[in-house]
């Protein structure tokens, strides 16, 4: 039988392999950054480094109990302690696969775009001129909303509906200078849109503010407010984020139900407002209405008109698109 190098089977083997891996990844990050590597890829490589160190720590825990101390009975407690360490020290640095989704939801509740350049202006507002172009004497429109408003997944040369509205207004009113700001971003909602409007809206001197509400926004507003308050299961989002993420992946329905019950029995389904009569859902729709009222109040203070548009889902208007619904 061929012999193997001692370092490959002895206790030093994992140490050496982990150090070599971490250093190699660090060199790849340094070389890639010098050549303009995308920040997302850099974050993924750093995540791999943390995973490698975590696996080395697990190896050491198992080896100490089984080989050195010979106390395998207490191994489960030590593995549990290791996992809690992973939750607290590794989870915040993971970027791939949405594994730290719950952690980021607590610490990056607004999750607004941060890109500057390309499709985004210096305020990370998509498909929008710089705020200096929005002069008070012009007709300025600000659109609030989620990915539908943002135009997520639209290809090059395709405009989201705020830009189409602006083009149509410019055609109908050639004597006016019209500017449109697209404040939409993925998974936003009236609750988050109001926060962005307060932070940035005044710079765009809006005459009209349009809040485009999607059917998912009713559930999102409920969730985001409870995340901010860290109520119910959301108190655990930055403490055991990986455990919660695994539970959600294994049994999403059960996870939604547990999360709903932990905050007072809110509806678990995202489209609850179309599942039952208004008499049964009104109480859970009031938070979104209250956030729209806050946007309207902001508009009143800043001399802008407020327009609320509710975007239907396809199953609400098109039997052709979803004939079996």
TAGI-V830569 format. One record per backbone hydrogen bond with DSSP energy under -0.5 kcal/mol. NH is the residue of the N-H (numbers start at 1). CO is the residue of the C=O. E is the energy in kcal/mol with one decimal. If there is no record, write none. Layout:
nh	co	e
NH	CO	E
NH	CO	E
This chain:
nh	co	e
8	5	-1.2
9	5	-0.7
9	6	-1.0
10	6	-2.3
13	10	-1.3
14	10	-0.5
15	11	-0.7
16	12	-2.8
17	13	-2.8
18	14	-2.6
19	15	-2.6
20	16	-2.7
21	17	-2.4
22	18	-3.0
23	19	-2.6
24	20	-2.5
25	21	-2.6
26	22	-2.3
27	23	-2.4
28	24	-2.2
29	25	-2.4
30	26	-2.4
31	27	-2.8
32	28	-2.7
33	29	-2.8
34	30	-1.8
35	31	-1.1
36	33	-1.4
37	32	-2.8
41	38	-0.6
42	38	-1.9
43	39	-2.4
44	40	-1.9
45	41	-2.2
46	42	-2.3
47	43	-1.9
48	44	-1.8
49	45	-1.5
50	46	-1.9
51	47	-2.3
52	48	-2.4
53	49	-2.1
54	50	-2.2
55	51	-2.4
56	52	-2.1
57	53	-2.2
58	54	-2.0
59	55	-2.4
60	56	-2.3
61	57	-2.2
62	58	-2.5
63	59	-2.7
64	60	-2.5
65	61	-1.8
66	62	-2.6
67	63	-2.4
68	63	-1.9
69	64	-4.2
70	64	-0.5
71	65	-2.7
74	71	-1.2
75	72	-1.2
78	74	-1.7
79	75	-2.8
80	76	-2.2
81	77	-2.1
82	78	-2.5
83	79	-2.6
84	80	-2.2
85	81	-1.9
86	82	-2.2
87	83	-2.6
88	84	-2.1
89	85	-2.9
90	85	-0.5
90	86	-1.9
91	86	-2.3
93	90	-2.0
94	90	-0.5
94	91	-1.3
99	96	-1.6
101	98	-1.6
104	100	-2.8
105	101	-1.9
106	102	-1.4
107	103	-2.1
108	104	-3.2
109	106	-0.5
111	108	-0.6
117	120	-1.7
120	117	-1.6
121	125	-2.0
124	121	-2.0
126	182	-0.7
127	119	-2.9
128	125	-0.7
133	130	-2.1
134	131	-1.5
135	133	-1.6
138	135	-1.8
139	177	-2.7
140	138	-0.8
141	179	-2.7
142	208	-2.5
143	181	-2.9
144	142	-0.5
144	210	-3.7
149	146	-0.5
150	146	-2.5
151	147	-2.2
152	147	-2.2
154	151	-1.9
158	155	-2.2
163	160	-0.8
164	160	-1.6
165	161	-2.6
166	162	-2.2
167	163	-2.3
168	164	-2.2
169	165	-2.5
170	166	-2.3
171	167	-1.8
172	168	-2.2
173	169	-2.1
176	173	-2.0
178	176	-0.7
179	139	-2.5
181	141	-3.0
182	126	-0.6
182	180	-0.5
183	143	-2.4
183	181	-1.0
185	145	-1.4
188	185	-1.7
193	189	-3.4
194	190	-2.3
195	191	-1.1
196	192	-2.1
197	193	-2.5
198	194	-2.4
199	195	-1.8
200	196	-2.7
201	196	-0.7
201	197	-1.8
202	197	-0.5
203	200	-1.3
204	201	-1.8
205	202	-1.6
207	140	-3.0
208	140	-1.8
209	305	-3.0
210	142	-3.0
211	209	-0.6
211	307	-3.0
212	144	-2.7
212	210	-0.7
213	211	-0.8
213	309	-3.3
215	311	-0.6
217	214	-1.7
218	215	-0.6
220	216	-2.1
221	217	-2.8
222	218	-1.4
223	219	-2.3
224	220	-3.2
225	221	-1.9
226	222	-1.6
227	223	-2.5
228	224	-2.4
229	225	-1.7
230	226	-0.9
231	226	-2.2
234	231	-1.8
235	232	-1.7
236	233	-1.8
237	234	-1.0
239	236	-1.7
240	236	-2.5
244	240	-2.1
245	241	-2.1
246	242	-2.3
247	243	-2.4
248	244	-2.4
249	245	-2.0
250	246	-2.6
251	247	-2.5
255	251	-2.5
256	252	-2.5
257	253	-2.2
258	254	-2.7
259	255	-2.7
260	256	-2.5
261	257	-2.5
262	258	-2.0
263	259	-0.6
263	260	-0.9
264	261	-1.5
265	260	-1.9
266	260	-1.3
272	269	-1.1
274	271	-1.7
275	272	-1.3
276	272	-0.8
280	277	-1.5
281	277	-1.0
282	278	-2.3
284	281	-1.0
285	281	-0.9
285	282	-1.2
286	282	-1.1
289	285	-1.8
290	286	-2.8
291	287	-2.0
292	288	-2.2
293	289	-2.0
294	290	-1.7
295	291	-1.9
296	292	-2.5
297	293	-2.4
298	294	-2.3
299	295	-2.3
300	296	-2.2
301	297	-2.0
302	298	-1.8
303	300	-0.8
304	299	-2.8
305	207	-2.9
307	209	-2.8
309	211	-2.8
309	307	-0.5
311	213	-3.5
311	309	-0.6
312	310	-0.6
316	313	-1.9
317	314	-1.5
318	314	-2.4
319	317	-0.5
322	318	-1.5
325	322	-1.5
